Amino acid sequence: MQIHITPRNITLTGAIHEFVAEKVSHLEGHGETILGAHVVLLHNHDRKKPYTVKVHLALAGPDIHAEDAEADLYVAIDKVIDKLSRQISKLKTKKKQHDKHRAQLKREGQKRGYQRR
């Protein structure tokens, strides 16, 4: 997975880069194939919560986006990763239910087909 980190009005240190890379790589543990991640780190001095983190995950199916603003950059990163984790879990559950429903329809169709003959 490729991880692109774009800092805006903030200096990207090695510690921040490593923290973001570690957190995003943990998302692959959900079983979904993540093709790439684009993380934007924003700092705006004028806001009450100056640090904003936006993440775009490219998946095999629909892409996933999340955003959060906090007073601490690391807390904002953690909250965005939690949001993405919930979205990936929800997507995985939705896919499983869809596959289960299709299998059930296929079984019912076979049963009906045998009765007609």
N, C-alpha and C positions, 0 to 999 in steps of 0.2 A: 504494500500500500504506500502510495506517495502522500506525504504530508507537506503542505505548503503553509507557511506561517507568514502573515503580512502584518508588520507592526505599523501603526499610525500614531504619530506624536508620542511614541514610547521607544525606548532603546531595548532591542531584543538581546537579552543576555543569554549566556549558555544555560544558566539555571532555568530560565523561563522556557527556552526551547526544549530542554530535556523534559521538563514537567509536562508541557503540552504533548510532546511526542509519546511519553509514557501513558498519559491519560487516554489519548486517542487510540493507541495500540490496544488498550484493554477492551475497547469496543468490539474488536474482532472476536473476542471470546464468546459472543452471543451466537455465533454460528453463521452469521450473514457475511457475504463476501463484500468487503468494502474496497472499492476500486481506488478511491482517493479522498483526501480530506483537505479542505481549505479553511484555515483558521485566520480570522482577522482580529487583531488586538487593538482596541482604540482607547485613547486617553484624552479626556476633555476636562480641563481644569475648572470650567464654569459650572459643572453639574454637581448635584449632591452626591450621586454615585458616579465618580469619574471614569471608572474602568468598564468598558463594554467589550464583550467577547461574542463574536459571531462565528458559527461553524456551519459549513456546507459539506455533507458527506455524499459522495457519489457511490450509489449502490447499483447492483445489477438491474433492479427494478426502478421504482421512483426514488428520487433523491430526497434527502432529509436535511432540514435546516433547523437551527436553534440559535437563540440569542439570549444574553442575560447581561445586566449591568449591576455592579456592586461597588462598594467602597474599596475593596481589596481585590487585586487582580487574580490571585490564586483562588479565592472564594468564587469569583465569577467563572473561572475555568471549571472548577468542580461542579458548579450548578449547571453549566451548559452540558457537561459530560453526562450528568444525571438525567437531564432532559432527553439527550440523544439515546441514552441507554433505555429509557422507558419507551421511546418511539420505536427503537429497533425491536424490543420485546413485543410491542403491540403489532408491528408489522409481521413478525415471525408467527405470532398466534393467529393472525388473520390468514396468513398463507396456509398454516396447518389446517384451520377450519375449512378453508376453501378446498384443499386437497381431499379432506375427509368427506366433504359434501359431494364432490365429483365422484369419488369412489363409491359412495352410497348410491348415487344416481345410476352409476354403471352397473352395480349389483342388481338394483331394482329392474333395470332395463333387461338384464340377462334373465332374470326370473320371469318377467313378462314374456320374453321371447320364447322361453321353453314351454310356457303354457299354451301359446298359440299353435305350436306344432302338433 
